[in-house]
Amino acid sequence: MSYLGVGISPGNVAVYHGGKMKVVDRRLRLTELLLRCSVTALAFLGLILIVTDTQVKKIFTIEKRAKYTNMKSLVFLVVANGIAAVYSLLQSVRCVMGSMKGSVLFSKSLAWAIFSGDQAMAYMSVAAIAAASESGVIGIRGEEELQWMKVCNMFGKFCNRGAGGVASAMLASLAMVLVSCISAFSLFRLYGATTQRPPNLAVVK
Amino acid sequence: MSYLGVGISPGNVAVYHGGKMKVVDRRLRLTELLLRCSVTALAFLGLILIVTDTQVKKIFTIEKRAKYTNMKSLVFLVVANGIAAVYSLLQSVRCVMGSMKGSVLFSKSLAWAIFSGDQAMAYMSVAAIAAASESGVIGIRGEEELQWMKVCNMFGKFCNRGAGGVASAMLASLAMVLVSCISAFSLFRLYGATTQRPPNLAVVK
């Protein structure tokens, strides 16, 4: 049975798979590297946009300053973005070193470690963005019944820049989700074993 | 190269893989079924707990009723739980039918569809829980700087029951994440192809 699902001569199975897999591996490594670099850049951009986001407003004689530490969810997003950026940077370095060596990931323990890390990062990023978006929605629209008032009509500049940071983190998160799919592919294909003998491969016992 | 990583006689590779894979497949199908049933039950339980959660409080002459529709994030969680419960129920039926037929998933398009659905459900569940948790944290601790006041000191019963619903949804989400890993395994192992010939398998051309 051909798992690649292409009409090939069974006699050339091993050779064909070898060539095909090399091309797939090269493309996959490049895509993974680009995505990991994007995660690093976008998560770092999101972090910078949020951390430097501040606005001062004078209400009568009281001066009010809006900053990201006022919202716990933005603090969580900053921490999550920081972790994702550093993690993706380290993984990018691993990808570059792997490409330079021309090696293909065949170690199951390493593949499991990368898969687990990527999954954790992807879910953490999505959770952080969901929490920040929830705060953002309350900030923009308020929760009337709970008397949680809108704040974005007062701190428009702060909210706009914060939204930019969340959008950047959202793109980073999307890239992280794609990366986690690639690492799942890299891990689980190691478990792909032919369950039937190709018809013209003679077993020598 | 043995992708199963076990010391076996290369001459028996195909046969051994076949037997081993059957055992793995059986266990995997059972685990998947149990997890999908758990998702259905827990997501439905979470939905019921949240939808039926209500508390009335009289403040002077004003009667205030707390219900899940007061929080947008709880409405999102209810919708997400409903979708996850129905989806997992349908997938459970597919698993049972697959088990009765004794068939193993070898269709790539079906595997891709299941993988995509599971990924979407897992991330949606995590996002819904993160958003609801964020609202919950504000409800319990408040956001002093933004003058979003605590509500759980006033609606303790409502908050406790709501927390139960979120906890149930959280367990459902965890099960959904595990299911998405299983479907990733089921899909990507179809792409696993041996790149080297086993040493004593003679290729007949």
HADDOCK unambig.tbl for C-alpha pairs under 7 A between the chains (distance, minus, plus):
assign (segid A and resid 3 and name CA) (segid B and resid 190 and name CA) 5.35 0.50 0.50
assign (segid A and resid 3 and name CA) (segid B and resid 191 and name CA) 5.66 0.50 0.50
assign (segid A and resid 3 and name CA) (segid B and resid 192 and name CA) 6.95 0.50 0.50
assign (segid A and resid 3 and name CA) (segid B and resid 193 and name CA) 6.70 0.50 0.50
assign (segid A and resid 4 and name CA) (segid B and resid 191 and name CA) 5.98 0.50 0.50
assign (segid A and resid 11 and name CA) (segid B and resid 203 and name CA) 6.23 0.50 0.50
assign (segid A and resid 11 and name CA) (segid B and resid 204 and name CA) 6.30 0.50 0.50
assign (segid A and resid 11 and name CA) (segid B and resid 205 and name CA) 5.56 0.50 0.50
assign (segid A and resid 14 and name CA) (segid B and resid 194 and name CA) 6.58 0.50 0.50
assign (segid A and resid 14 and name CA) (segid B and resid 195 and name CA) 5.75 0.50 0.50
assign (segid A and resid 14 and name CA) (segid B and resid 196 and name CA) 6.02 0.50 0.50
assign (segid A and resid 14 and name CA) (segid B and resid 197 and name CA) 5.87 0.50 0.50
assign (segid A and resid 17 and name CA) (segid B and resid 193 and name CA) 6.41 0.50 0.50
assign (segid A and resid 17 and name CA) (segid B and resid 195 and name CA) 5.82 0.50 0.50
assign (segid A and resid 18 and name CA) (segid B and resid 195 and name CA) 4.54 0.50 0.50
assign (segid A and resid 70 and name CA) (segid B and resid 145 and name CA) 5.77 0.50 0.50
assign (segid A and resid 70 and name CA) (segid B and resid 146 and name CA) 6.98 0.50 0.50
assign (segid A and resid 71 and name CA) (segid B and resid 143 and name CA) 6.89 0.50 0.50
assign (segid A and resid 73 and name CA) (segid B and resid 134 and name CA) 6.95 0.50 0.50
assign (segid A and resid 123 and name CA) (segid B and resid 123 and name CA) 7.00 0.50 0.50
assign (segid A and resid 126 and name CA) (segid B and resid 127 and name CA) 6.11 0.50 0.50
assign (segid A and resid 127 and name CA) (segid B and resid 126 and name CA) 6.11 0.50 0.50
assign (segid A and resid 127 and name CA) (segid B and resid 127 and name CA) 5.22 0.50 0.50
assign (segid A and resid 127 and name CA) (segid B and resid 130 and name CA) 5.11 0.50 0.50
assign (segid A and resid 130 and name CA) (segid B and resid 127 and name CA) 5.11 0.50 0.50
assign (segid A and resid 130 and name CA) (segid B and resid 130 and name CA) 5.81 0.50 0.50
assign (segid A and resid 130 and name CA) (segid B and resid 131 and name CA) 5.25 0.50 0.50
assign (segid A and resid 131 and name CA) (segid B and resid 130 and name CA) 5.24 0.50 0.50
assign (segid A and resid 131 and name CA) (segid B and resid 131 and name CA) 4.50 0.50 0.50
assign (segid A and resid 131 and name CA) (segid B and resid 134 and name CA) 5.40 0.50 0.50
assign (segid A and resid 134 and name CA) (segid B and resid 73 and name CA) 6.95 0.50 0.50
assign (segid A and resid 134 and name CA) (segid B and resid 131 and name CA) 5.41 0.50 0.50
assign (segid A and resid 143 and name CA) (segid B and resid 71 and name CA) 6.87 0.50 0.50
assign (segid A and resid 145 and name CA) (segid B and resid 70 and name CA) 5.76 0.50 0.50
assign (segid A and resid 146 and name CA) (segid B and resid 70 and name CA) 6.99 0.50 0.50
assign (segid A and resid 148 and name CA) (segid B and resid 148 and name CA) 4.65 0.50 0.50
assign (segid A and resid 148 and name CA) (segid B and resid 149 and name CA) 6.86 0.50 0.50
assign (segid A and resid 149 and name CA) (segid B and resid 148 and name CA) 6.85 0.50 0.50
assign (segid A and resid 184 and name CA) (segid B and resid 184 and name CA) 6.55 0.50 0.50
assign (segid A and resid 185 and name CA) (segid B and resid 188 and name CA) 5.24 0.50 0.50
assign (segid A and resid 188 and name CA) (segid B and resid 185 and name CA) 5.23 0.50 0.50
assign (segid A and resid 188 and name CA) (segid B and resid 188 and name CA) 5.46 0.50 0.50
assign (segid A and resid 188 and name CA) (segid B and resid 189 and name CA) 5.18 0.50 0.50
assign (segid A and resid 189 and name CA) (segid B and resid 188 and name CA) 5.18 0.50 0.50
assign (segid A and resid 189 and name CA) (segid B and resid 189 and name CA) 4.19 0.50 0.50
assign (segid A and resid 189 and name CA) (segid B and resid 190 and name CA) 6.89 0.50 0.50
assign (segid A and resid 189 and name CA) (segid B and resid 191 and name CA) 5.54 0.50 0.50
assign (segid A and resid 189 and name CA) (segid B and resid 192 and name CA) 4.06 0.50 0.50
assign (segid A and resid 190 and name CA) (segid B and resid 3 and name CA) 5.51 0.50 0.50
assign (segid A and resid 190 and name CA) (segid B and resid 189 and name CA) 6.91 0.50 0.50
assign (segid A and resid 190 and name CA) (segid B and resid 192 and name CA) 5.84 0.50 0.50
assign (segid A and resid 191 and name CA) (segid B and resid 3 and name CA) 5.59 0.50 0.50
assign (segid A and resid 191 and name CA) (segid B and resid 4 and name CA) 6.11 0.50 0.50
assign (segid A and resid 191 and name CA) (segid B and resid 189 and name CA) 5.56 0.50 0.50
assign (segid A and resid 191 and name CA) (segid B and resid 192 and name CA) 6.51 0.50 0.50
assign (segid A and resid 192 and name CA) (segid B and resid 3 and name CA) 6.95 0.50 0.50
assign (segid A and resid 192 and name CA) (segid B and resid 189 and name CA) 4.10 0.50 0.50
assign (segid A and resid 192 and name CA) (segid B and resid 190 and name CA) 5.88 0.50 0.50
assign (segid A and resid 192 and name CA) (segid B and resid 191 and name CA) 6.54 0.50 0.50
assign (segid A and resid 192 and name CA) (segid B and resid 192 and name CA) 3.88 0.50 0.50
assign (segid A and resid 192 and name CA) (segid B and resid 193 and name CA) 6.30 0.50 0.50
assign (segid A and resid 193 and name CA) (segid B and resid 3 and name CA) 6.59 0.50 0.50
assign (segid A and resid 193 and name CA) (segid B and resid 17 and name CA) 6.45 0.50 0.50
assign (segid A and resid 193 and name CA) (segid B and resid 192 and name CA) 6.41 0.50 0.50
assign (segid A and resid 193 and name CA) (segid B and resid 193 and name CA) 6.75 0.50 0.50
assign (segid A and resid 194 and name CA) (segid B and resid 14 and name CA) 6.52 0.50 0.50
assign (segid A and resid 194 and name CA) (segid B and resid 17 and name CA) 6.96 0.50 0.50
assign (segid A and resid 195 and name CA) (segid B and resid 14 and name CA) 5.79 0.50 0.50
assign (segid A and resid 195 and name CA) (segid B and resid 17 and name CA) 5.73 0.50 0.50
assign (segid A and resid 195 and name CA) (segid B and resid 18 and name CA) 4.40 0.50 0.50
assign (segid A and resid 196 and name CA) (segid B and resid 14 and name CA) 5.90 0.50 0.50
assign (segid A and resid 196 and name CA) (segid B and resid 18 and name CA) 6.90 0.50 0.50
assign (segid A and resid 197 and name CA) (segid B and resid 14 and name CA) 5.67 0.50 0.50
assign (segid A and resid 200 and name CA) (segid B and resid 204 and name CA) 5.82 0.50 0.50
assign (segid A and resid 201 and name CA) (segid B and resid 201 and name CA) 6.58 0.50 0.50
assign (segid A and resid 201 and name CA) (segid B and resid 202 and name CA) 6.14 0.50 0.50
assign (segid A and resid 201 and name CA) (segid B and resid 203 and name CA) 5.08 0.50 0.50
assign (segid A and resid 201 and name CA) (segid B and resid 204 and name CA) 5.92 0.50 0.50
assign (segid A and resid 202 and name CA) (segid B and resid 201 and name CA) 6.19 0.50 0.50
assign (segid A and resid 202 and name CA) (segid B and resid 202 and name CA) 5.60 0.50 0.50
assign (segid A and resid 202 and name CA) (segid B and resid 203 and name CA) 6.59 0.50 0.50
assign (segid A and resid 202 and name CA) (segid B and resid 204 and name CA) 6.82 0.50 0.50
assign (segid A and resid 203 and name CA) (segid B and resid 11 and name CA) 6.05 0.50 0.50
assign (segid A and resid 203 and name CA) (segid B and resid 201 and name CA) 5.18 0.50 0.50
assign (segid A and resid 203 and name CA) (segid B and resid 202 and name CA) 6.65 0.50 0.50
assign (segid A and resid 204 and name CA) (segid B and resid 11 and name CA) 6.14 0.50 0.50
assign (segid A and resid 204 and name CA) (segid B and resid 200 and name CA) 5.80 0.50 0.50
assign (segid A and resid 204 and name CA) (segid B and resid 201 and name CA) 5.85 0.50 0.50
assign (segid A and resid 204 and name CA) (segid B and resid 202 and name CA) 6.85 0.50 0.50
assign (segid A and resid 205 and name CA) (segid B and resid 11 and name CA) 5.42 0.50 0.50
